[in-house]
Amino acid sequence: MKLVNDSDAMWELNMSYLCLAQRLLQSDRAIGMFRLGVSADVAVALAALSVKHMNDLASAGQLICALRPSRHGVISALTRATPPVDIVRLHTALALAGLALPDEAAS
């Protein structure tokens, strides 16, 4: 028996992402942009969303966030045998920083 349907699960994930994005951007815009992998324009738009607009976006029926390390090698390198936690965090930050942001890749 399925307790949550896919549409509800997507809404929940989208709304959680939008709430987290706003919290990160309000706390420290530059670090929030880095952690979210968004450009300054997208950061401004996310930070300005009203609850109604967040609900509309969350209800779109599509995921509005994506897994950034889309290359298999990056994911497998980040998940292999257990090095110290600080090294994992550093490696994750470096790997994500090395990936081009979609808005900047077109420039």
Biotite code that builds the C-alpha atoms (Angstrom):
import biotite.structure as struc

atoms = struc.array([
    struc.Atom([0.000, 0.000, 0.000], chain_id="A", res_id=1, res_name="MET", atom_name="CA", element="C"),
    struc.Atom([1.352, 3.406, -1.045], chain_id="A", res_id=2, res_name="LYS", atom_name="CA", element="C"),
    struc.Atom([1.009, 5.967, 1.753], chain_id="A", res_id=3, res_name="LEU", atom_name="CA", element="C"),
    struc.Atom([2.193, 9.020, -0.214], chain_id="A", res_id=4, res_name="VAL", atom_name="CA", element="C"),
    struc.Atom([1.640, 9.478, -3.931], chain_id="A", res_id=5, res_name="ASN", atom_name="CA", element="C"),
    struc.Atom([4.379, 10.774, -6.233], chain_id="A", res_id=6, res_name="ASP", atom_name="CA", element="C"),
    struc.Atom([2.734, 14.172, -6.676], chain_id="A", res_id=7, res_name="SER", atom_name="CA", element="C"),
    struc.Atom([2.597, 14.756, -2.914], chain_id="A", res_id=8, res_name="ASP", atom_name="CA", element="C"),
    struc.Atom([6.199, 13.586, -2.528], chain_id="A", res_id=9, res_name="ALA", atom_name="CA", element="C"),
    struc.Atom([7.362, 15.999, -5.261], chain_id="A", res_id=10, res_name="MET", atom_name="CA", element="C"),
    struc.Atom([5.451, 18.868, -3.659], chain_id="A", res_id=11, res_name="TRP", atom_name="CA", element="C"),
    struc.Atom([7.074, 18.095, -0.307], chain_id="A", res_id=12, res_name="GLU", atom_name="CA", element="C"),
    struc.Atom([10.575, 17.905, -1.783], chain_id="A", res_id=13, res_name="LEU", atom_name="CA", element="C"),
    struc.Atom([10.090, 21.105, -3.787], chain_id="A", res_id=14, res_name="ASN", atom_name="CA", element="C"),
    struc.Atom([8.675, 23.012, -0.815], chain_id="A", res_id=15, res_name="MET", atom_name="CA", element="C"),
    struc.Atom([11.483, 21.767, 1.444], chain_id="A", res_id=16, res_name="SER", atom_name="CA", element="C"),
    struc.Atom([14.061, 22.878, -1.140], chain_id="A", res_id=17, res_name="TYR", atom_name="CA", element="C"),
    struc.Atom([12.496, 26.329, -1.501], chain_id="A", res_id=18, res_name="LEU", atom_name="CA", element="C"),
    struc.Atom([12.297, 26.844, 2.280], chain_id="A", res_id=19, res_name="CYS", atom_name="CA", element="C"),
    struc.Atom([15.910, 25.730, 2.696], chain_id="A", res_id=20, res_name="LEU", atom_name="CA", element="C"),
    struc.Atom([17.011, 27.940, -0.207], chain_id="A", res_id=21, res_name="ALA", atom_name="CA", element="C"),
    struc.Atom([15.379, 30.999, 1.327], chain_id="A", res_id=22, res_name="GLN", atom_name="CA", element="C"),
    struc.Atom([16.862, 30.256, 4.752], chain_id="A", res_id=23, res_name="ARG", atom_name="CA", element="C"),
    struc.Atom([20.379, 29.788, 3.308], chain_id="A", res_id=24, res_name="LEU", atom_name="CA", element="C"),
    struc.Atom([20.150, 32.937, 1.198], chain_id="A", res_id=25, res_name="LEU", atom_name="CA", element="C"),
    struc.Atom([18.822, 35.046, 4.094], chain_id="A", res_id=26, res_name="GLN", atom_name="CA", element="C"),
    struc.Atom([21.546, 33.773, 6.411], chain_id="A", res_id=27, res_name="SER", atom_name="CA", element="C"),
    struc.Atom([24.482, 34.471, 4.044], chain_id="A", res_id=28, res_name="ASP", atom_name="CA", element="C"),
    struc.Atom([23.747, 35.173, 0.384], chain_id="A", res_id=29, res_name="ARG", atom_name="CA", element="C"),
    struc.Atom([27.207, 34.230, -0.986], chain_id="A", res_id=30, res_name="ALA", atom_name="CA", element="C"),
    struc.Atom([27.471, 30.950, 0.913], chain_id="A", res_id=31, res_name="ILE", atom_name="CA", element="C"),
    struc.Atom([23.830, 30.171, 0.105], chain_id="A", res_id=32, res_name="GLY", atom_name="CA", element="C"),
    struc.Atom([24.485, 30.709, -3.603], chain_id="A", res_id=33, res_name="MET", atom_name="CA", element="C"),
    struc.Atom([27.518, 28.415, -3.436], chain_id="A", res_id=34, res_name="PHE", atom_name="CA", element="C"),
    struc.Atom([25.694, 25.664, -1.547], chain_id="A", res_id=35, res_name="ARG", atom_name="CA", element="C"),
    struc.Atom([22.639, 25.846, -3.803], chain_id="A", res_id=36, res_name="LEU", atom_name="CA", element="C"),
    struc.Atom([24.684, 26.212, -6.989], chain_id="A", res_id=37, res_name="GLY", atom_name="CA", element="C"),
    struc.Atom([22.664, 29.180, -8.222], chain_id="A", res_id=38, res_name="VAL", atom_name="CA", element="C"),
    struc.Atom([23.579, 32.467, -9.876], chain_id="A", res_id=39, res_name="SER", atom_name="CA", element="C"),
    struc.Atom([22.984, 35.875, -8.293], chain_id="A", res_id=40, res_name="ALA", atom_name="CA", element="C"),
    struc.Atom([19.849, 36.408, -10.406], chain_id="A", res_id=41, res_name="ASP", atom_name="CA", element="C"),
    struc.Atom([18.357, 33.081, -9.310], chain_id="A", res_id=42, res_name="VAL", atom_name="CA", element="C"),
    struc.Atom([19.299, 33.819, -5.684], chain_id="A", res_id=43, res_name="ALA", atom_name="CA", element="C"),
    struc.Atom([17.443, 37.140, -5.798], chain_id="A", res_id=44, res_name="VAL", atom_name="CA", element="C"),
    struc.Atom([14.378, 35.465, -7.320], chain_id="A", res_id=45, res_name="ALA", atom_name="CA", element="C"),
    struc.Atom([14.390, 32.621, -4.767], chain_id="A", res_id=46, res_name="LEU", atom_name="CA", element="C"),
    struc.Atom([14.813, 34.986, -1.825], chain_id="A", res_id=47, res_name="ALA", atom_name="CA", element="C"),
    struc.Atom([11.891, 37.137, -3.013], chain_id="A", res_id=48, res_name="ALA", atom_name="CA", element="C"),
    struc.Atom([9.354, 34.315, -3.435], chain_id="A", res_id=49, res_name="LEU", atom_name="CA", element="C"),
    struc.Atom([6.146, 34.671, -1.457], chain_id="A", res_id=50, res_name="SER", atom_name="CA", element="C"),
    struc.Atom([4.570, 31.638, 0.208], chain_id="A", res_id=51, res_name="VAL", atom_name="CA", element="C"),
    struc.Atom([1.940, 31.570, -2.573], chain_id="A", res_id=52, res_name="LYS", atom_name="CA", element="C"),
    struc.Atom([4.610, 31.563, -5.288], chain_id="A", res_id=53, res_name="HIS", atom_name="CA", element="C"),
    struc.Atom([6.555, 28.873, -3.427], chain_id="A", res_id=54, res_name="MET", atom_name="CA", element="C"),
    struc.Atom([3.402, 26.756, -3.287], chain_id="A", res_id=55, res_name="ASN", atom_name="CA", element="C"),
    struc.Atom([2.763, 27.328, -7.007], chain_id="A", res_id=56, res_name="ASP", atom_name="CA", element="C"),
    struc.Atom([6.327, 26.275, -7.878], chain_id="A", res_id=57, res_name="LEU", atom_name="CA", element="C"),
    struc.Atom([6.185, 23.286, -5.537], chain_id="A", res_id=58, res_name="ALA", atom_name="CA", element="C"),
    struc.Atom([2.928, 22.185, -7.190], chain_id="A", res_id=59, res_name="SER", atom_name="CA", element="C"),
    struc.Atom([4.339, 22.300, -10.743], chain_id="A", res_id=60, res_name="ALA", atom_name="CA", element="C"),
    struc.Atom([4.550, 18.500, -11.013], chain_id="A", res_id=61, res_name="GLY", atom_name="CA", element="C"),
    struc.Atom([8.295, 18.643, -11.751], chain_id="A", res_id=62, res_name="GLN", atom_name="CA", element="C"),
    struc.Atom([11.278, 18.620, -9.433], chain_id="A", res_id=63, res_name="LEU", atom_name="CA", element="C"),
    struc.Atom([12.706, 22.130, -9.236], chain_id="A", res_id=64, res_name="ILE", atom_name="CA", element="C"),
    struc.Atom([16.071, 21.047, -7.841], chain_id="A", res_id=65, res_name="CYS", atom_name="CA", element="C"),
    struc.Atom([18.569, 18.660, -9.385], chain_id="A", res_id=66, res_name="ALA", atom_name="CA", element="C"),
    struc.Atom([21.443, 16.504, -8.206], chain_id="A", res_id=67, res_name="LEU", atom_name="CA", element="C"),
    struc.Atom([24.455, 18.604, -9.210], chain_id="A", res_id=68, res_name="ARG", atom_name="CA", element="C"),
    struc.Atom([27.187, 15.965, -9.422], chain_id="A", res_id=69, res_name="PRO", atom_name="CA", element="C"),
    struc.Atom([25.582, 14.397, -12.486], chain_id="A", res_id=70, res_name="SER", atom_name="CA", element="C"),
    struc.Atom([28.746, 12.613, -13.572], chain_id="A", res_id=71, res_name="ARG", atom_name="CA", element="C"),
    struc.Atom([29.076, 9.057, -12.256], chain_id="A", res_id=72, res_name="HIS", atom_name="CA", element="C"),
    struc.Atom([32.744, 9.559, -11.380], chain_id="A", res_id=73, res_name="GLY", atom_name="CA", element="C"),
    struc.Atom([31.963, 12.453, -9.038], chain_id="A", res_id=74, res_name="VAL", atom_name="CA", element="C"),
    struc.Atom([29.233, 10.537, -7.213], chain_id="A", res_id=75, res_name="ILE", atom_name="CA", element="C"),
    struc.Atom([31.296, 7.365, -6.867], chain_id="A", res_id=76, res_name="SER", atom_name="CA", element="C"),
    struc.Atom([34.331, 9.332, -5.631], chain_id="A", res_id=77, res_name="ALA", atom_name="CA", element="C"),
    struc.Atom([32.206, 11.036, -2.987], chain_id="A", res_id=78, res_name="LEU", atom_name="CA", element="C"),
    struc.Atom([30.688, 7.764, -1.779], chain_id="A", res_id=79, res_name="THR", atom_name="CA", element="C"),
    struc.Atom([33.597, 5.300, -1.743], chain_id="A", res_id=80, res_name="ARG", atom_name="CA", element="C"),
    struc.Atom([35.344, 3.922, 1.365], chain_id="A", res_id=81, res_name="ALA", atom_name="CA", element="C"),
    struc.Atom([35.158, 6.099, 4.437], chain_id="A", res_id=82, res_name="THR", atom_name="CA", element="C"),
    struc.Atom([37.886, 8.749, 4.671], chain_id="A", res_id=83, res_name="PRO", atom_name="CA", element="C"),
    struc.Atom([37.740, 11.206, 7.593], chain_id="A", res_id=84, res_name="PRO", atom_name="CA", element="C"),
    struc.Atom([34.588, 13.362, 7.542], chain_id="A", res_id=85, res_name="VAL", atom_name="CA", element="C"),
    struc.Atom([36.488, 16.640, 7.115], chain_id="A", res_id=86, res_name="ASP", atom_name="CA", element="C"),
    struc.Atom([38.136, 15.313, 3.950], chain_id="A", res_id=87, res_name="ILE", atom_name="CA", element="C"),
    struc.Atom([34.735, 14.263, 2.574], chain_id="A", res_id=88, res_name="VAL", atom_name="CA", element="C"),
    struc.Atom([33.330, 17.756, 3.196], chain_id="A", res_id=89, res_name="ARG", atom_name="CA", element="C"),
    struc.Atom([36.349, 19.423, 1.613], chain_id="A", res_id=90, res_name="LEU", atom_name="CA", element="C"),
    struc.Atom([36.274, 17.095, -1.385], chain_id="A", res_id=91, res_name="HIS", atom_name="CA", element="C"),
    struc.Atom([32.533, 17.641, -1.822], chain_id="A", res_id=92, res_name="THR", atom_name="CA", element="C"),
    struc.Atom([32.960, 21.417, -1.746], chain_id="A", res_id=93, res_name="ALA", atom_name="CA", element="C"),
    struc.Atom([35.821, 21.278, -4.259], chain_id="A", res_id=94, res_name="LEU", atom_name="CA", element="C"),
    struc.Atom([33.980, 18.879, -6.572], chain_id="A", res_id=95, res_name="ALA", atom_name="CA", element="C"),
    struc.Atom([30.836, 21.011, -6.553], chain_id="A", res_id=96, res_name="LEU", atom_name="CA", element="C"),
    struc.Atom([32.819, 24.229, -7.018], chain_id="A", res_id=97, res_name="ALA", atom_name="CA", element="C"),
    struc.Atom([34.468, 22.699, -10.094], chain_id="A", res_id=98, res_name="GLY", atom_name="CA", element="C"),
    struc.Atom([31.161, 22.028, -11.820], chain_id="A", res_id=99, res_name="LEU", atom_name="CA", element="C"),
    struc.Atom([30.051, 24.849, -14.106], chain_id="A", res_id=100, res_name="ALA", atom_name="CA", element="C"),
    struc.Atom([26.751, 26.472, -13.189], chain_id="A", res_id=101, res_name="LEU", atom_name="CA", element="C"),
    struc.Atom([24.227, 26.294, -16.056], chain_id="A", res_id=102, res_name="PRO", atom_name="CA", element="C"),
    struc.Atom([23.802, 30.103, -16.198], chain_id="A", res_id=103, res_name="ASP", atom_name="CA", element="C"),
    struc.Atom([27.554, 30.693, -16.301], chain_id="A", res_id=104, res_name="GLU", atom_name="CA", element="C"),
    struc.Atom([28.328, 27.938, -18.816], chain_id="A", res_id=105, res_name="ALA", atom_name="CA", element="C"),
    struc.Atom([26.326, 29.762, -21.481], chain_id="A", res_id=106, res_name="ALA", atom_name="CA", element="C"),
    struc.Atom([28.340, 32.987, -21.009], chain_id="A", res_id=107, res_name="SER", atom_name="CA", element="C"),
])
